Each structure stands twice: as structure tokens, then as C-alpha cells.
Amino acid sequence: MAQVKTAVSIDEDLFADAEAAARDLHLSRSRLFALALHEFLERRASRDMLDRLNAVHDAPLDAEDERMLQGMRARRRRIVDDQWT
């Protein structure tokens, strides 16, 4: 994979913390920043996927789905009642 050099500006205290973390983890500063950015992007993608899934599941049920849900609930009640009687 090709490497790309870039310059970023960050707060001096954050830079010092990054330097210490890289040293403690025996990583180059570049590797630490690349790992941190990769993790950030993975979390963002996961959050976006979760948001899309939640939007799908928040949608109201249509009449057919509502009937199916009612049937499933009735069946579950019958099964539970049979087990406890």
C-alpha cells in the first residue's frame, strides 16, 4: 500500500500525549496516528450502520406485518401457557 505524507496541526498537549503513547507502545508517531485514524473511521462506519439499522426498525409496521406480529404474540402466549399449566 502506498504511503502518503501529510501535515496536520494539533494542540501541543495532544501532541505530547501522542508522543508518550507512541513511546509506551513502541510505535512510531506516524503509526500511532494511522492506527488512531483507522479506529476512528471504523467506529464511524459502525455508528452509521447502526443509525441506518435503527431507522429501518423504527419504521411503522404495515398492516401485514402487524397481523404477523399479533399472530406471533398469540402463538408465544399459547406456548408459554402450555409450559406452565
Secondary structure as a PSIPRED ss2 file (coil, helix, strand):
# PSIPRED VFORMAT (PSIPRED V4.0)

   1 M C   1.000  0.000  0.000
   2 A C   1.000  0.000  0.000
   3 Q C   1.000  0.000  0.000
   4 V C   1.000  0.000  0.000
   5 K C   1.000  0.000  0.000
   6 T C   1.000  0.000  0.000
   7 A C   1.000  0.000  0.000
   8 V C   1.000  0.000  0.000
   9 S C   1.000  0.000  0.000
  10 I C   1.000  0.000  0.000
  11 D C   1.000  0.000  0.000
  12 E H   0.000  1.000  0.000
  13 D H   0.000  1.000  0.000
  14 L H   0.000  1.000  0.000
  15 F H   0.000  1.000  0.000
  16 A H   0.000  1.000  0.000
  17 D H   0.000  1.000  0.000
  18 A H   0.000  1.000  0.000
  19 E H   0.000  1.000  0.000
  20 A H   0.000  1.000  0.000
  21 A H   0.000  1.000  0.000
  22 A H   0.000  1.000  0.000
  23 R H   0.000  1.000  0.000
  24 D H   0.000  1.000  0.000
  25 L H   0.000  1.000  0.000
  26 H C   1.000  0.000  0.000
  27 L C   1.000  0.000  0.000
  28 S C   1.000  0.000  0.000
  29 R H   0.000  1.000  0.000
  30 S H   0.000  1.000  0.000
  31 R H   0.000  1.000  0.000
  32 L H   0.000  1.000  0.000
  33 F H   0.000  1.000  0.000
  34 A H   0.000  1.000  0.000
  35 L H   0.000  1.000  0.000
  36 A H   0.000  1.000  0.000
  37 L H   0.000  1.000  0.000
  38 H H   0.000  1.000  0.000
  39 E H   0.000  1.000  0.000
  40 F H   0.000  1.000  0.000
  41 L H   0.000  1.000  0.000
  42 E H   0.000  1.000  0.000
  43 R H   0.000  1.000  0.000
  44 R H   0.000  1.000  0.000
  45 A H   0.000  1.000  0.000
  46 S H   0.000  1.000  0.000
  47 R H   0.000  1.000  0.000
  48 D H   0.000  1.000  0.000
  49 M H   0.000  1.000  0.000
  50 L H   0.000  1.000  0.000
  51 D H   0.000  1.000  0.000
  52 R H   0.000  1.000  0.000
  53 L H   0.000  1.000  0.000
  54 N H   0.000  1.000  0.000
  55 A H   0.000  1.000  0.000
  56 V H   0.000  1.000  0.000
  57 H H   0.000  1.000  0.000
  58 D H   0.000  1.000  0.000
  59 A C   1.000  0.000  0.000
  60 P C   1.000  0.000  0.000
  61 L C   1.000  0.000  0.000
  62 D C   1.000  0.000  0.000
  63 A H   0.000  1.000  0.000
  64 E H   0.000  1.000  0.000
  65 D H   0.000  1.000  0.000
  66 E H   0.000  1.000  0.000
  67 R H   0.000  1.000  0.000
  68 M H   0.000  1.000  0.000
  69 L H   0.000  1.000  0.000
  70 Q H   0.000  1.000  0.000
  71 G H   0.000  1.000  0.000
  72 M H   0.000  1.000  0.000
  73 R H   0.000  1.000  0.000
  74 A H   0.000  1.000  0.000
  75 R H   0.000  1.000  0.000
  76 R H   0.000  1.000  0.000
  77 R H   0.000  1.000  0.000
  78 R H   0.000  1.000  0.000
  79 I H   0.000  1.000  0.000
  80 V H   0.000  1.000  0.000
  81 D H   0.000  1.000  0.000
  82 D H   0.000  1.000  0.000
  83 Q H   0.000  1.000  0.000
  84 W H   0.000  1.000  0.000
  85 T C   1.000  0.000  0.000
